[in-house]
Amino acid sequence: MDEKVLADLKMAFACDLYETVKAARKNRDEAVFRHTMANETEQMVFAAVFPKQDILDFPDLTEEFVAKLKTFNLLGVVTDGKSGLDMFYLGGINKPFTSLTEAKDIAKLLSDEATIAFLQLYFKAKGIMIDFTRMNHDEFVKAVESEVFKNTSFAQMHEAGELLKNLEN
């Protein structure tokens, strides 16, 4: 897989997660919080932060999975709510995620393999049919631009264009 594609995906995902981390800071007592990524299809996709102690209560954990756990952990979950779920260990740290000060701090924690597998299922749930694992960076950027164009109304594109124009001035 192209390293630039992986770096872009991890950073984009980390930026989204960081917004949830910032929101969680307002509730000091929250040790568990989630970032819902998709919920409009049969599949619900979310990333959630759990303390190790809470995860140890989950059923059917493998020894390999438990061995990866840190004090605070980021899990990726894809479920239809009926037949089961896919759960990915995306990364962890020994201090609260709310102590992180930048999105790049989250990006550094993300496991390559698990993040790729999780994001593939996320894209599938969203109906985005690009196989980013087989693309070079230029192909990936073009595919993302195409998906954005396809899934963005003209009004939203106009608003984004106006915002970018104002930022340049």
ZAFINU-867092 format. One record per residue: residue in one letter; x, y negated, z negated of N, C-alpha, C in turn; residue number from 1; chain. Coordinates in Angstrom, 1 decimal, always signed. Layout:
! residues N
+------+--------+--------+--------+--------+--------+--------+--------+--------+--------+------+-------+
| resn |    npx |    npy |    npz |   capx |   capy |   capz |    cpx |    cpy |    cpz | resi | chain |
+------+--------+--------+--------+--------+--------+--------+--------+--------+--------+------+-------+
|    a |      X |      Y |      Z |      X |      Y |      Z |      X |      Y |      Z |  NUM |     A |
...
+------+--------+--------+--------+--------+--------+--------+--------+--------+--------+------+-------+
//
This chain:
! residues 169
+------+--------+--------+--------+--------+--------+--------+--------+--------+--------+------+-------+
| resn |    npx |    npy |    npz |   capx |   capy |   capz |    cpx |    cpy |    cpz | resi | chain |
+------+--------+--------+--------+--------+--------+--------+--------+--------+--------+------+-------+
|    m |   +0.8 |   +1.2 |   +0.0 |   +0.0 |   +0.0 |   +0.0 |   +0.9 |   -1.2 |   +0.0 |    1 |     A |
|    d |   +0.5 |   -2.2 |   +0.8 |   +1.2 |   -3.5 |   +0.9 |   +1.3 |   -4.2 |   -0.5 |    2 |     A |
|    e |   +2.5 |   -4.5 |   -1.0 |   +2.7 |   -5.1 |   -2.3 |   +2.0 |   -6.4 |   -2.4 |    3 |     A |
|    k |   +2.0 |   -7.2 |   -1.3 |   +1.4 |   -8.5 |   -1.4 |   -0.2 |   -8.4 |   -1.5 |    4 |     A |
|    v |   -0.7 |   -7.4 |   -0.9 |   -2.2 |   -7.1 |   -1.0 |   -2.5 |   -6.8 |   -2.4 |    5 |     A |
|    l |   -1.7 |   -5.9 |   -3.0 |   -1.9 |   -5.5 |   -4.4 |   -1.8 |   -6.7 |   -5.3 |    6 |     A |
|    a |   -0.8 |   -7.5 |   -5.1 |   -0.6 |   -8.6 |   -6.0 |   -1.7 |   -9.6 |   -5.9 |    7 |     A |
|    d |   -2.2 |   -9.8 |   -4.7 |   -3.4 |  -10.7 |   -4.5 |   -4.6 |  -10.2 |   -5.1 |    8 |     A |
|    l |   -4.9 |   -8.9 |   -5.0 |   -6.1 |   -8.3 |   -5.6 |   -6.0 |   -8.4 |   -7.1 |    9 |     A |
|    k |   -4.8 |   -8.0 |   -7.7 |   -4.7 |   -8.1 |   -9.1 |   -4.8 |   -9.5 |   -9.6 |   10 |     A |
|    m |   -4.3 |  -10.5 |   -8.9 |   -4.4 |  -11.9 |   -9.4 |   -5.8 |  -12.4 |   -9.3 |   11 |     A |
|    a |   -6.5 |  -12.1 |   -8.2 |   -7.9 |  -12.5 |   -8.0 |   -8.8 |  -11.9 |   -9.1 |   12 |     A |
|    f |   -8.6 |  -10.6 |   -9.4 |   -9.3 |   -9.9 |  -10.4 |   -9.0 |  -10.5 |  -11.8 |   13 |     A |
|    a |   -7.7 |  -10.8 |  -12.0 |   -7.3 |  -11.3 |  -13.3 |   -7.9 |  -12.7 |  -13.5 |   14 |     A |
|    c |   -8.0 |  -13.5 |  -12.5 |   -8.6 |  -14.9 |  -12.6 |  -10.1 |  -14.7 |  -13.0 |   15 |     A |
|    d |  -10.8 |  -13.8 |  -12.4 |  -12.2 |  -13.6 |  -12.8 |  -12.3 |  -13.1 |  -14.2 |   16 |     A |
|    l |  -11.4 |  -12.2 |  -14.6 |  -11.5 |  -11.7 |  -16.0 |  -11.1 |  -12.8 |  -17.0 |   17 |     A |
|    y |  -10.2 |  -13.7 |  -16.6 |   -9.7 |  -14.7 |  -17.5 |  -10.9 |  -15.7 |  -17.9 |   18 |     A |
|    e |  -11.8 |  -15.9 |  -16.9 |  -13.0 |  -16.7 |  -17.2 |  -13.8 |  -16.1 |  -18.3 |   19 |     A |
|    t |  -13.9 |  -14.8 |  -18.3 |  -14.7 |  -14.1 |  -19.4 |  -13.9 |  -14.1 |  -20.7 |   20 |     A |
|    v |  -12.6 |  -14.0 |  -20.6 |  -11.7 |  -14.1 |  -21.8 |  -11.9 |  -15.5 |  -22.5 |   21 |     A |
|    k |  -11.9 |  -16.5 |  -21.7 |  -12.1 |  -17.9 |  -22.2 |  -13.4 |  -18.0 |  -22.9 |   22 |     A |
|    a |  -14.5 |  -17.5 |  -22.3 |  -15.8 |  -17.5 |  -22.8 |  -15.9 |  -16.8 |  -24.2 |   23 |     A |
|    a |  -15.2 |  -15.6 |  -24.2 |  -15.2 |  -14.8 |  -25.4 |  -14.5 |  -15.5 |  -26.6 |   24 |     A |
|    r |  -13.5 |  -16.4 |  -26.3 |  -12.8 |  -17.1 |  -27.4 |  -13.8 |  -17.9 |  -28.2 |   25 |     A |
|    k |  -14.9 |  -18.4 |  -27.7 |  -15.9 |  -19.2 |  -28.4 |  -16.6 |  -18.4 |  -29.5 |   26 |     A |
|    n |  -16.6 |  -17.0 |  -29.4 |  -17.2 |  -16.2 |  -30.4 |  -16.0 |  -15.4 |  -31.0 |   27 |     A |
|    r |  -15.5 |  -16.0 |  -32.0 |  -14.3 |  -15.5 |  -32.7 |  -14.4 |  -14.0 |  -33.1 |   28 |     A |
|    d |  -15.6 |  -13.6 |  -33.5 |  -15.7 |  -12.3 |  -34.1 |  -15.9 |  -11.2 |  -33.0 |   29 |     A |
|    e |  -15.9 |  -11.6 |  -31.8 |  -16.1 |  -10.6 |  -30.7 |  -14.8 |   -9.9 |  -30.4 |   30 |     A |
|    a |  -14.9 |   -8.6 |  -30.6 |  -13.7 |   -7.7 |  -30.2 |  -14.1 |   -7.0 |  -28.9 |   31 |     A |
|    v |  -15.4 |   -6.8 |  -28.6 |  -15.8 |   -6.1 |  -27.5 |  -16.6 |   -7.1 |  -26.6 |   32 |     A |
|    f |  -16.1 |   -7.2 |  -25.3 |  -16.9 |   -8.1 |  -24.4 |  -16.7 |   -7.5 |  -23.0 |   33 |     A |
|    r |  -17.6 |   -7.9 |  -22.1 |  -17.5 |   -7.3 |  -20.8 |  -17.7 |   -8.4 |  -19.7 |   34 |     A |
|    h |  -17.1 |   -8.1 |  -18.5 |  -17.2 |   -8.9 |  -17.3 |  -17.9 |   -8.1 |  -16.3 |   35 |     A |
|    t |  -19.2 |   -8.4 |  -16.1 |  -20.0 |   -7.7 |  -15.1 |  -19.7 |   -8.2 |  -13.7 |   36 |     A |
|    m |  -19.3 |   -7.3 |  -12.8 |  -18.9 |   -7.6 |  -11.5 |  -20.0 |   -7.3 |  -10.4 |   37 |     A |
|    a |  -20.8 |   -6.3 |  -10.7 |  -21.9 |   -6.0 |   -9.7 |  -23.0 |   -5.3 |  -10.5 |   38 |     A |
|    n |  -24.2 |   -5.7 |  -10.2 |  -25.3 |   -5.0 |  -10.9 |  -26.6 |   -5.1 |  -10.0 |   39 |     A |
|    e |  -26.4 |   -5.5 |   -8.8 |  -27.6 |   -5.6 |   -7.9 |  -27.8 |   -4.4 |   -7.0 |   40 |     A |
|    t |  -27.0 |   -3.4 |   -7.1 |  -27.2 |   -2.1 |   -6.4 |  -27.5 |   -1.0 |   -7.3 |   41 |     A |
|    e |  -27.5 |   +0.2 |   -6.9 |  -27.7 |   +1.3 |   -7.8 |  -26.5 |   +1.4 |   -8.8 |   42 |     A |
|    q |  -25.4 |   +0.9 |   -8.4 |  -24.2 |   +0.9 |   -9.2 |  -24.1 |   -0.3 |  -10.1 |   43 |     A |
|    m |  -23.7 |   -0.1 |  -11.3 |  -23.3 |   -1.2 |  -12.2 |  -21.7 |   -1.1 |  -12.3 |   44 |     A |
|    v |  -21.1 |   -2.2 |  -12.1 |  -19.6 |   -2.3 |  -12.2 |  -19.2 |   -3.4 |  -13.1 |   45 |     A |
|    f |  -18.4 |   -3.0 |  -14.1 |  -18.0 |   -4.0 |  -15.1 |  -16.6 |   -3.6 |  -15.6 |   46 |     A |
|    a |  -15.9 |   -4.6 |  -16.1 |  -14.7 |   -4.4 |  -16.9 |  -14.9 |   -4.9 |  -18.3 |   47 |     A |
|    a |  -14.5 |   -4.1 |  -19.2 |  -14.8 |   -4.4 |  -20.6 |  -13.5 |   -4.3 |  -21.5 |   48 |     A |
|    v |  -13.5 |   -5.1 |  -22.5 |  -12.4 |   -5.1 |  -23.5 |  -12.9 |   -4.4 |  -24.7 |   49 |     A |
|    f |  -12.2 |   -3.3 |  -25.2 |  -12.5 |   -2.6 |  -26.4 |  -11.3 |   -2.4 |  -27.3 |   50 |     A |
|    p |  -11.5 |   -2.5 |  -28.6 |  -10.4 |   -2.1 |  -29.5 |  -10.2 |   -0.5 |  -29.4 |   51 |     A |
|    k |   -9.1 |   -0.1 |  -29.6 |   -8.7 |   +1.3 |  -29.6 |   -9.7 |   +2.2 |  -30.4 |   52 |     A |
|    q |  -10.0 |   +1.7 |  -31.6 |  -10.8 |   +2.4 |  -32.6 |  -12.2 |   +2.7 |  -32.0 |   53 |     A |
|    d |  -12.8 |   +1.7 |  -31.2 |  -14.1 |   +1.9 |  -30.6 |  -14.0 |   +3.0 |  -29.5 |   54 |     A |
|    i |  -12.9 |   +2.9 |  -28.7 |  -12.8 |   +3.9 |  -27.6 |  -12.6 |   +5.3 |  -28.1 |   55 |     A |
|    l |  -12.0 |   +5.5 |  -29.2 |  -11.8 |   +6.8 |  -29.8 |  -13.1 |   +7.5 |  -30.1 |   56 |     A |
|    d |  -14.2 |   +6.7 |  -30.2 |  -15.5 |   +7.3 |  -30.5 |  -16.2 |   +7.7 |  -29.2 |   57 |     A |
|    f |  -15.6 |   +7.4 |  -28.0 |  -16.2 |   +7.8 |  -26.8 |  -16.1 |   +9.3 |  -26.6 |   58 |     A |
|    p |  -17.1 |  +10.0 |  -26.1 |  -17.0 |  +11.4 |  -25.9 |  -16.1 |  +11.8 |  -24.8 |   59 |     A |
|    d |  -15.6 |  +13.0 |  -24.8 |  -14.8 |  +13.7 |  -23.8 |  -13.6 |  +13.0 |  -23.3 |   60 |     A |
|    l |  -12.9 |  +12.3 |  -24.1 |  -11.6 |  +11.6 |  -23.7 |  -10.5 |  +12.7 |  -23.6 |   61 |     A |
|    t |   -9.7 |  +12.5 |  -22.6 |   -8.6 |  +13.4 |  -22.5 |   -7.4 |  +12.9 |  -23.3 |   62 |     A |
|    e |   -6.5 |  +13.8 |  -23.6 |   -5.3 |  +13.4 |  -24.4 |   -4.5 |  +12.4 |  -23.6 |   63 |     A |
|    e |   -4.4 |  +12.6 |  -22.3 |   -3.7 |  +11.6 |  -21.4 |   -4.3 |  +10.2 |  -21.5 |   64 |     A |
|    f |   -5.6 |  +10.1 |  -21.5 |   -6.3 |   +8.8 |  -21.6 |   -6.0 |   +8.2 |  -23.0 |   65 |     A |
|    v |   -6.1 |   +9.0 |  -24.0 |   -5.9 |   +8.4 |  -25.4 |   -4.5 |   +8.0 |  -25.6 |   66 |     A |
|    a |   -3.5 |   +8.7 |  -24.9 |   -2.1 |   +8.3 |  -25.1 |   -1.8 |   +6.9 |  -24.5 |   67 |     A |
|    k |   -2.6 |   +6.5 |  -23.5 |   -2.4 |   +5.2 |  -22.9 |   -2.9 |   +4.0 |  -23.8 |   68 |     A |
|    l |   -3.8 |   +4.3 |  -24.7 |   -4.5 |   +3.2 |  -25.4 |   -3.5 |   +2.4 |  -26.3 |   69 |     A |
|    k |   -3.8 |   +1.1 |  -26.2 |   -3.1 |   +0.1 |  -27.1 |   -4.2 |   -0.4 |  -28.1 |   70 |     A |
|    t |   -3.8 |   -1.4 |  -28.9 |   -4.8 |   -1.9 |  -29.9 |   -6.0 |   -2.5 |  -29.2 |   71 |     A |
|    f |   -5.8 |   -3.2 |  -28.1 |   -6.9 |   -3.7 |  -27.3 |   -6.8 |   -3.3 |  -25.9 |   72 |     A |
|    n |   -7.9 |   -2.9 |  -25.3 |   -7.8 |   -2.2 |  -24.0 |   -8.8 |   -2.7 |  -23.0 |   73 |     A |
|    l |   -8.5 |   -2.8 |  -21.7 |   -9.4 |   -3.2 |  -20.7 |   -9.7 |   -1.9 |  -19.9 |   74 |     A |
|    l |  -11.0 |   -1.6 |  -19.8 |  -11.5 |   -0.5 |  -19.1 |  -12.4 |   -1.0 |  -17.9 |   75 |     A |
|    g |  -12.3 |   -0.3 |  -16.8 |  -13.1 |   -0.5 |  -15.7 |  -14.2 |   +0.6 |  -15.6 |   76 |     A |
|    v |  -15.5 |   +0.2 |  -15.5 |  -16.5 |   +1.2 |  -15.5 |  -17.4 |   +1.0 |  -14.3 |   77 |     A |
|    v |  -17.8 |   +2.1 |  -13.7 |  -18.7 |   +2.2 |  -12.6 |  -19.7 |   +3.2 |  -12.9 |   78 |     A |
|    t |  -21.0 |   +2.9 |  -13.0 |  -22.0 |   +3.8 |  -13.4 |  -23.4 |   +3.5 |  -12.6 |   79 |     A |
|    d |  -24.1 |   +4.6 |  -12.5 |  -25.5 |   +4.4 |  -11.9 |  -26.5 |   +4.4 |  -13.1 |   80 |     A |
|    g |  -26.0 |   +4.6 |  -14.3 |  -26.8 |   +4.6 |  -15.5 |  -27.6 |   +5.9 |  -15.7 |   81 |     A |
|    k |  -27.4 |   +6.9 |  -14.8 |  -28.1 |   +8.2 |  -14.9 |  -27.2 |   +9.4 |  -14.9 |   82 |     A |
|    s |  -26.5 |   +9.5 |  -13.9 |  -25.7 |  +10.7 |  -13.7 |  -24.3 |  +10.7 |  -14.3 |   83 |     A |
|    g |  -23.9 |   +9.6 |  -14.9 |  -22.6 |   +9.6 |  -15.5 |  -21.9 |   +8.3 |  -15.1 |   84 |     A |
|    l |  -20.6 |   +8.3 |  -15.3 |  -19.8 |   +7.1 |  -15.0 |  -18.4 |   +7.5 |  -14.7 |   85 |     A |
|    d |  -17.7 |   +6.5 |  -14.0 |  -16.3 |   +6.6 |  -13.8 |  -15.7 |   +5.5 |  -14.7 |   86 |     A |
|    m |  -14.7 |   +5.9 |  -15.5 |  -14.0 |   +5.0 |  -16.4 |  -12.5 |   +5.0 |  -16.1 |   87 |     A |
|    f |  -12.0 |   +3.8 |  -15.9 |  -10.6 |   +3.6 |  -15.6 |   -9.9 |   +2.8 |  -16.7 |   88 |     A |
|    y |   -8.7 |   +3.3 |  -17.1 |   -7.9 |   +2.5 |  -18.1 |   -7.1 |   +1.5 |  -17.2 |   89 |     A |
|    l |   -7.5 |   +0.2 |  -17.3 |   -6.8 |   -0.8 |  -16.5 |   -5.6 |   -1.4 |  -17.1 |   90 |     A |
|    g |   -5.5 |   -1.4 |  -18.4 |   -4.4 |   -2.0 |  -19.1 |   -4.7 |   -2.3 |  -20.6 |   91 |     A |
|    g |   -3.7 |   -2.6 |  -21.4 |   -4.0 |   -2.9 |  -22.8 |   -2.8 |   -3.6 |  -23.4 |   92 |     A |
|    i |   -3.1 |   -4.2 |  -24.5 |   -2.0 |   -5.0 |  -25.3 |   -2.3 |   -4.8 |  -26.8 |   93 |     A |
|    n |   -1.4 |   -5.1 |  -27.6 |   -1.5 |   -4.9 |  -29.0 |   -1.9 |   -6.2 |  -29.7 |   94 |     A |
|    k |   -2.4 |   -7.2 |  -29.0 |   -3.0 |   -8.4 |  -29.6 |   -4.3 |   -8.6 |  -28.8 |   95 |     A |
|    p |   -5.2 |   -9.4 |  -29.4 |   -6.5 |   -9.6 |  -28.7 |   -6.3 |  -10.3 |  -27.3 |   96 |     A |
|    f |   -7.2 |   -9.9 |  -26.4 |   -7.2 |  -10.4 |  -25.1 |   -7.4 |  -12.0 |  -25.1 |   97 |     A |
|    t |   -8.2 |  -12.4 |  -26.1 |   -8.5 |  -13.8 |  -26.3 |   -7.3 |  -14.6 |  -26.6 |   98 |     A |
|    s |   -6.2 |  -14.0 |  -27.0 |   -4.9 |  -14.7 |  -27.2 |   -4.2 |  -15.0 |  -26.0 |   99 |     A |
|    l |   -4.6 |  -14.4 |  -24.8 |   -3.9 |  -14.7 |  -23.6 |   -4.2 |  -16.1 |  -23.1 |  100 |     A |
|    t |   -3.2 |  -16.8 |  -22.5 |   -3.4 |  -18.2 |  -22.1 |   -3.5 |  -18.4 |  -20.6 |  101 |     A |
|    e |   -3.3 |  -17.4 |  -19.8 |   -3.3 |  -17.6 |  -18.4 |   -3.8 |  -16.3 |  -17.7 |  102 |     A |
|    a |   -4.4 |  -16.4 |  -16.5 |   -4.8 |  -15.3 |  -15.8 |   -3.6 |  -14.4 |  -15.4 |  103 |     A |
|    k |   -2.5 |  -15.0 |  -15.2 |   -1.3 |  -14.1 |  -14.8 |   -0.9 |  -13.2 |  -16.0 |  104 |     A |
|    d |   -1.2 |  -13.6 |  -17.2 |   -1.0 |  -12.7 |  -18.3 |   -1.8 |  -11.4 |  -18.2 |  105 |     A |
|    i |   -3.0 |  -11.5 |  -17.7 |   -3.9 |  -10.3 |  -17.5 |   -3.4 |   -9.6 |  -16.3 |  106 |     A |
|    a |   -3.0 |  -10.2 |  -15.2 |   -2.5 |   -9.6 |  -14.0 |   -1.3 |   -8.7 |  -14.3 |  107 |     A |
|    k |   -0.4 |   -9.1 |  -15.2 |   +0.7 |   -8.3 |  -15.6 |   +0.4 |   -7.0 |  -16.3 |  108 |     A |
|    l |   -0.8 |   -7.0 |  -17.0 |   -1.2 |   -5.8 |  -17.7 |   -1.9 |   -4.8 |  -16.9 |  109 |     A |
|    l |   -2.3 |   -5.1 |  -15.7 |   -3.1 |   -4.2 |  -14.9 |   -2.3 |   -3.1 |  -14.3 |  110 |     A |
|    s |   -2.8 |   -1.9 |  -14.5 |   -2.2 |   -0.7 |  -13.9 |   -2.5 |   -0.7 |  -12.4 |  111 |     A |
|    d |   -1.5 |   -0.4 |  -11.6 |   -1.6 |   -0.4 |  -10.2 |   -2.7 |   +0.6 |   -9.7 |  112 |     A |
|    e |   -2.4 |   +1.9 |  -10.0 |   -3.2 |   +3.0 |   -9.6 |   -4.7 |   +2.8 |  -10.0 |  113 |     A |
|    a |   -4.9 |   +2.6 |  -11.3 |   -6.3 |   +2.5 |  -11.8 |   -7.0 |   +1.3 |  -11.3 |  114 |     A |
|    t |   -6.3 |   +0.2 |  -11.1 |   -6.9 |   -1.0 |  -10.6 |   -7.3 |   -0.8 |   -9.2 |  115 |     A |
|    i |   -6.5 |   -0.2 |   -8.4 |   -6.8 |   +0.1 |   -7.0 |   -8.1 |   +1.0 |   -6.9 |  116 |     A |
|    a |   -8.1 |   +2.1 |   -7.7 |   -9.2 |   +3.0 |   -7.6 |  -10.5 |   +2.3 |   -8.1 |  117 |     A |
|    f |  -10.4 |   +1.5 |   -9.1 |  -11.6 |   +0.8 |   -9.6 |  -12.1 |   -0.3 |   -8.6 |  118 |     A |
|    l |  -11.2 |   -1.0 |   -8.0 |  -11.6 |   -2.1 |   -7.1 |  -12.2 |   -1.4 |   -5.8 |  119 |     A |
|    q |  -11.7 |   -0.3 |   -5.4 |  -12.3 |   +0.4 |   -4.3 |  -13.7 |   +0.7 |   -4.5 |  120 |     A |
|    l |  -14.0 |   +1.3 |   -5.7 |  -15.4 |   +1.6 |   -6.1 |  -16.3 |   +0.3 |   -6.2 |  121 |     A |
|    y |  -15.7 |   -0.8 |   -6.7 |  -16.4 |   -2.1 |   -6.8 |  -16.7 |   -2.6 |   -5.4 |  122 |     A |
|    f |  -15.8 |   -2.6 |   -4.4 |  -16.0 |   -3.0 |   -3.1 |  -17.1 |   -2.1 |   -2.4 |  123 |     A |
|    k |  -17.1 |   -0.8 |   -2.7 |  -18.1 |   +0.1 |   -2.1 |  -19.5 |   -0.3 |   -2.7 |  124 |     A |
|    a |  -19.5 |   -0.6 |   -4.0 |  -20.8 |   -1.0 |   -4.6 |  -21.4 |   -2.3 |   -4.1 |  125 |     A |
|    k |  -20.5 |   -3.2 |   -3.7 |  -20.9 |   -4.5 |   -3.1 |  -21.1 |   -4.4 |   -1.6 |  126 |     A |
|    g |  -20.9 |   -3.2 |   -1.0 |  -21.1 |   -3.1 |   +0.4 |  -20.0 |   -3.7 |   +1.3 |  127 |     A |
|    i |  -18.8 |   -3.9 |   +0.7 |  -17.7 |   -4.4 |   +1.4 |  -16.9 |   -3.3 |   +2.0 |  128 |     A |
|    m |  -16.9 |   -3.2 |   +3.3 |  -16.3 |   -2.0 |   +3.9 |  -14.9 |   -2.3 |   +4.5 |  129 |     A |
|    i |  -14.0 |   -2.6 |   +3.6 |  -12.6 |   -2.8 |   +4.0 |  -11.7 |   -1.9 |   +3.2 |  130 |     A |
|    d |  -10.8 |   -1.2 |   +3.8 |   -9.9 |   -0.3 |   +3.1 |   -8.5 |   -1.1 |   +2.9 |  131 |     A |
|    f |   -8.5 |   -1.8 |   +1.9 |   -7.3 |   -2.6 |   +1.6 |   -6.0 |   -1.8 |   +1.4 |  132 |     A |
|    t |   -6.2 |   -0.5 |   +1.1 |   -5.0 |   +0.3 |   +0.9 |   -4.2 |   +0.6 |   +2.2 |  133 |     A |
|    r |   -4.8 |   +0.4 |   +3.3 |   -4.2 |   +0.7 |   +4.6 |   -3.9 |   -0.6 |   +5.4 |  134 |     A |
|    m |   -4.0 |   -1.8 |   +4.8 |   -3.8 |   -3.0 |   +5.5 |   -2.5 |   -3.7 |   +5.1 |  135 |     A |
|    n |   -1.9 |   -4.4 |   +6.1 |   -0.8 |   -5.3 |   +5.7 |   -1.5 |   -6.6 |   +5.2 |  136 |     A |
|    h |   -0.7 |   -7.5 |   +4.7 |   -1.2 |   -8.7 |   +4.1 |   -2.0 |   -9.5 |   +5.0 |  137 |     A |
|    d |   -1.5 |   -9.7 |   +6.3 |   -2.3 |  -10.5 |   +7.2 |   -3.6 |   -9.9 |   +7.6 |  138 |     A |
|    e |   -3.7 |   -8.6 |   +7.8 |   -4.9 |   -7.9 |   +8.0 |   -5.9 |   -8.1 |   +6.8 |  139 |     A |
|    f |   -5.4 |   -8.0 |   +5.6 |   -6.2 |   -8.1 |   +4.4 |   -6.8 |   -9.5 |   +4.3 |  140 |     A |
|    v |   -5.9 |  -10.6 |   +4.6 |   -6.4 |  -11.9 |   +4.5 |   -7.5 |  -12.2 |   +5.5 |  141 |     A |
|    k |   -7.4 |  -11.7 |   +6.7 |   -8.4 |  -11.8 |   +7.8 |   -9.7 |  -11.1 |   +7.4 |  142 |     A |
|    a |   -9.5 |   -9.9 |   +6.8 |  -10.7 |   -9.1 |   +6.4 |  -11.5 |   -9.8 |   +5.3 |  143 |     A |
|    v |  -10.7 |  -10.4 |   +4.3 |  -11.4 |  -11.1 |   +3.2 |  -12.1 |  -12.3 |   +3.8 |  144 |     A |
|    e |  -11.4 |  -13.1 |   +4.7 |  -12.1 |  -14.3 |   +5.3 |  -13.3 |  -13.9 |   +6.0 |  145 |     A |
|    s |  -13.3 |  -12.8 |   +6.7 |  -14.5 |  -12.3 |   +7.4 |  -15.6 |  -11.9 |   +6.5 |  146 |     A |
|    e |  -15.3 |  -11.2 |   +5.4 |  -16.3 |  -10.9 |   +4.4 |  -16.9 |  -12.1 |   +3.7 |  147 |     A |
|    v |  -16.0 |  -13.1 |   +3.4 |  -16.5 |  -14.3 |   +2.8 |  -17.5 |  -15.0 |   +3.7 |  148 |     A |
|    f |  -17.1 |  -15.1 |   +5.0 |  -17.9 |  -15.8 |   +6.0 |  -19.2 |  -15.1 |   +6.2 |  149 |     A |
|    k |  -19.2 |  -13.7 |   +6.2 |  -20.4 |  -12.9 |   +6.4 |  -21.3 |  -13.0 |   +5.2 |  150 |     A |
|    n |  -20.8 |  -13.2 |   +4.0 |  -21.6 |  -13.2 |   +2.8 |  -21.8 |  -14.6 |   +2.1 |  151 |     A |
|    t |  -21.5 |  -15.6 |   +2.9 |  -21.7 |  -17.0 |   +2.3 |  -22.6 |  -17.8 |   +3.3 |  152 |     A |
|    s |  -23.6 |  -18.4 |   +2.7 |  -24.5 |  -19.2 |   +3.5 |  -23.8 |  -20.4 |   +4.0 |  153 |     A |
|    f |  -24.4 |  -21.0 |   +5.1 |  -23.8 |  -22.3 |   +5.7 |  -23.8 |  -23.4 |   +4.6 |  154 |     A |
|    a |  -24.8 |  -23.4 |   +3.8 |  -24.9 |  -24.5 |   +2.8 |  -23.8 |  -24.3 |   +1.8 |  155 |     A |
|    q |  -23.5 |  -23.1 |   +1.4 |  -22.4 |  -22.8 |   +0.4 |  -21.1 |  -23.2 |   +1.0 |  156 |     A |
|    m |  -20.9 |  -22.8 |   +2.3 |  -19.6 |  -23.1 |   +3.0 |  -19.4 |  -24.6 |   +3.1 |  157 |     A |
|    h |  -20.5 |  -25.3 |   +3.4 |  -20.5 |  -26.8 |   +3.5 |  -20.1 |  -27.4 |   +2.1 |  158 |     A |
|    e |  -20.7 |  -26.9 |   +1.1 |  -20.4 |  -27.4 |   -0.3 |  -18.9 |  -27.1 |   -0.6 |  159 |     A |
|    a |  -18.4 |  -25.9 |   -0.3 |  -17.0 |  -25.6 |   -0.5 |  -16.1 |  -26.5 |   +0.3 |  160 |     A |
|    g |  -16.5 |  -26.7 |   +1.6 |  -15.7 |  -27.6 |   +2.4 |  -15.6 |  -29.0 |   +1.9 |  161 |     A |
|    e |  -16.7 |  -29.5 |   +1.4 |  -16.8 |  -30.9 |   +0.8 |  -15.9 |  -30.9 |   -0.5 |  162 |     A |
|    l |  -16.0 |  -29.9 |   -1.3 |  -15.2 |  -29.8 |   -2.5 |  -13.7 |  -29.8 |   -2.1 |  163 |     A |
|    l |  -13.3 |  -29.0 |   -1.2 |  -11.9 |  -29.0 |   -0.8 |  -11.4 |  -30.3 |   -0.2 |  164 |     A |
|    k |  -12.3 |  -31.0 |   +0.6 |  -12.0 |  -32.3 |   +1.1 |  -11.8 |  -33.3 |   +0.0 |  165 |     A |
|    n |  -12.6 |  -33.3 |   -1.0 |  -12.5 |  -34.2 |   -2.1 |  -11.2 |  -33.9 |   -2.9 |  166 |     A |
|    l |  -10.8 |  -32.7 |   -3.0 |   -9.6 |  -32.4 |   -3.7 |   -8.4 |  -32.8 |   -3.0 |  167 |     A |
|    e |   -8.4 |  -32.9 |   -1.7 |   -7.3 |  -33.4 |   -0.9 |   -7.1 |  -34.9 |   -1.1 |  168 |     A |
|    n |   -8.1 |  -35.6 |   -1.4 |   -8.0 |  -37.1 |   -1.5 |   -7.6 |  -37.5 |   -2.8 |  169 |     A |
+------+--------+--------+--------+--------+--------+--------+--------+--------+--------+------+-------+
//
